[in-house]
Amino acid sequence: MVDASDIEACYMVRCDAKSGLIFEIGEATVGERGLRSARFEIGKYKETIRLDGNSPDRRTIVLSKHPKLLAALTSGADFATMFALKAGEIDYSTGFELTGARDQISRLANGCRTKP
């Protein structure tokens, strides 16, 4: 859940046949909010990243283009914070747990084969 609201959001790493590992932000109104950039803070890692995707309910980041984000997600940190930037009139931030992410993302990466 996003803080103090009834909007459900999903943050996940998945395998894409063309792009490899993808970090995906799924939320019903992400397109309506105009979310185009997000700032991630995971331990010492802090970076603002432009998001891809034109879907009304989804934005993505190709992790091969952002190896520092991938390293942070698999660093063993327990928690990540994401701040939405330039998202229309609504500013929001959220946190998500990373417990076990290192092993889960490593297993996913080992089985994620891209097709040219």
C-alpha atoms as one frame of an Amber mdcrd trajectory, in Angstrom:
protein
   0.000   0.000   0.000   1.105   3.549  -0.662   1.190   5.619   2.537  -2.223
   6.557   3.952  -4.167   5.931   0.778  -6.275   3.237  -0.790  -4.120   2.970
  -3.918  -2.301  -0.338  -4.239   1.116  -0.259  -5.835   3.493  -3.011  -6.860
   7.271  -2.728  -7.233   9.003  -5.745  -8.745  11.910  -7.018 -10.757  10.909
  -9.233 -13.664  12.486 -10.819 -16.720  11.746  -9.385 -20.146  12.637 -11.472
 -23.207  14.083  -8.462 -25.070  15.553  -6.277 -22.327  16.567  -8.669 -19.556
  15.866  -7.647 -15.988  13.307  -4.878 -15.598  12.291  -2.954 -12.471   8.570
  -2.289 -12.772   6.327   0.147 -10.956   2.727  -0.954 -11.236  -0.015   1.283
  -9.895  -3.487   2.033 -11.225  -3.000   5.793 -11.697   0.709   6.080 -12.508
  -0.122   7.290 -16.033  -2.757   9.735 -14.841  -0.225  11.206 -12.427   2.248
  11.664 -15.251   5.030   9.852 -13.387   8.137  10.168 -15.573  11.033  10.213
 -13.075  11.717   8.743  -9.665  14.463   9.177  -7.093  15.657   6.006  -5.402
  17.478   5.885  -2.090  18.848   2.530  -1.006  21.574   2.713   1.623  24.271
   5.033   0.218  22.825   4.805  -3.302  20.826   7.864  -4.359  19.859   8.463
  -7.969  17.077  10.015 -10.018  16.057   7.894 -12.997  13.811   8.656 -15.949
  11.135   5.991 -16.264  10.099   4.208 -19.445   6.691   3.049 -20.579   3.500
   4.611 -21.780   1.086   2.259 -20.082  -1.543   3.940 -17.899  -0.732   1.625
 -14.990   2.962   0.804 -15.384   6.422   2.376 -15.625   9.671   0.456 -16.074
  13.442   0.722 -15.758  15.735  -1.557 -17.795  18.277  -2.602 -15.177  21.065
  -3.257 -17.709  20.981   0.508 -18.372  21.092   1.254 -14.622  23.639  -1.145
 -13.095  23.987   0.979  -9.950  20.273   0.552  -9.210  20.592  -3.195  -9.742
  23.612  -3.269  -7.418  21.676  -1.320  -4.781  18.648  -3.612  -5.049  20.929
  -6.619  -4.488  23.229  -4.984  -1.911  21.597  -6.662   1.061  19.869  -3.467
   2.205  16.592  -4.080   4.006  14.606  -1.148   2.660  14.334   1.181  -0.349
  12.676   4.567  -0.666  11.274   5.934  -3.913  10.217   9.534  -4.429   8.008
  10.328  -7.404   9.207  13.371  -9.324   7.270  15.446 -11.823   4.093  13.474
 -11.226   1.501  16.105 -11.945   0.019  17.816  -8.944   0.589  14.885  -6.591
   3.918  14.318  -4.883   4.354  11.021  -3.141   7.024   8.813  -1.749   6.932
   5.207  -0.749   9.183   2.603   0.713   9.449  -1.065  -0.013  11.157  -3.932
   1.702  14.213  -5.567   0.138  14.641  -8.453   2.568  15.734 -11.441   0.505
  15.947  -9.401  -2.706  19.610 -10.295  -3.294  18.890 -14.028  -3.591  15.601
 -13.641  -5.431  16.983 -11.239  -8.040  20.112 -13.382  -8.507  17.969 -16.470
  -9.183  15.806 -14.490 -11.584  18.879 -13.102 -13.381  20.325 -16.611 -13.810
  17.170 -17.790 -15.546  16.523 -14.628 -17.556  17.629 -15.156 -21.123  17.106
 -12.413 -23.663  16.142 -13.020 -27.272  17.669 -10.816 -29.978
